[in-house]
């Protein structure tokens, strides 16, 4: 089973909101995920409330061979950096 960590778009016109999830590679963009891992709000002005990601579960999926999208890869990197600072 090939799994990808990617975004699912929700929200309304001109106000996107994304859910981060683990998806089977053939699932459509807004399809049902295998597991929800968090959310990403690119429009918010507050950087501390821009995204929420369950790093433990993301690391699990990466260890199982899941491939992250470019955006999710950068969010994981930012999440690791924030966790290291705490």
C-alpha positions as MATLAB code, in Angstrom:
seq = 'XXXXXXXXXXXXXXXXXXXXXXXXXXXXXXXXXXXXXXXXXXXXXXXXXXXXXXXXXXXXXXXXXXXXXXXXXXXXXXXXXXXXXX';
ca = [
       0.000    0.000    0.000;
       1.483    3.292   -1.112;
       0.607    6.134    1.235;
       1.158    9.858    0.743;
       1.063   12.587    3.382;
      -0.712   15.495    1.725;
      -3.303   18.233    2.043;
      -7.086   18.071    1.635;
      -8.650   21.437    0.747;
     -11.672   22.669    2.665;
     -12.902   26.183    3.435;
     -14.671   28.577    1.100;
     -13.840   30.747   -1.919;
     -10.773   32.933   -1.314;
     -10.389   31.451    2.197;
      -8.668   28.080    1.921;
      -8.200   25.760    4.866;
      -6.392   22.440    4.590;
      -6.457   19.202    6.540;
      -3.214   17.236    6.671;
      -3.686   13.523    6.278;
      -2.317   10.171    5.223;
      -3.968    9.176    1.944;
      -3.748    6.119   -0.266;
      -1.945    7.200   -3.437;
      -5.030    6.730   -5.645;
      -7.413    8.774   -3.451;
      -8.726   11.976   -5.028;
      -7.657   15.354   -3.589;
     -10.661   15.801   -1.315;
     -11.192   12.108   -0.629;
     -11.290   10.223    2.646;
      -7.913    9.916    4.395;
      -6.530    6.813    6.039;
      -5.771    9.041    9.052;
      -6.068   12.769    9.816;
      -2.825   14.250   11.122;
      -3.687   17.907   11.614;
      -4.602   21.113    9.787;
      -3.004   24.067    7.985;
      -4.436   27.595    7.671;
      -2.331   29.604    5.171;
      -4.391   32.805    5.498;
      -4.072   33.441    9.243;
      -1.759   36.249   10.312;
      -0.629   34.581   13.544;
       2.308   32.259   12.753;
       1.856   30.288   15.977;
      -1.682   29.320   14.901;
      -0.915   28.633   11.237;
      -0.841   24.831   11.528;
      -1.261   21.942   13.941;
       0.403   18.618   13.212;
       0.588   15.389   15.185;
       4.334   14.835   14.708;
       4.301   11.457   16.402;
       1.816   10.024   13.890;
       3.537   11.764   10.955;
       6.828   10.151   11.985;
       5.047    6.799   12.177;
       3.776    7.127    8.604;
       7.182    8.249    7.358;
       8.737    5.188    9.011;
       6.176    3.026    7.187;
       7.353    4.452    3.844;
       4.816    7.226    3.255;
       5.933    9.992    0.900;
       5.091   13.573    1.991;
       4.116   16.291   -0.475;
       6.388   19.337   -0.649;
       4.089   21.433    1.545;
       3.665   18.707    4.156;
       7.437   18.107    4.155;
       8.027   21.785    4.988;
       5.324   21.711    7.707;
       6.923   18.636    9.295;
      10.282   20.407    9.230;
       8.759   23.503   10.912;
       6.997   21.308   13.465;
      10.236   19.516   14.348;
      12.005   22.862   14.738;
       9.251   24.178   17.021;
       9.319   20.992   19.117;
      13.090   21.242   19.496;
      12.811   24.821   20.756;
      10.444   23.776   23.577;
];
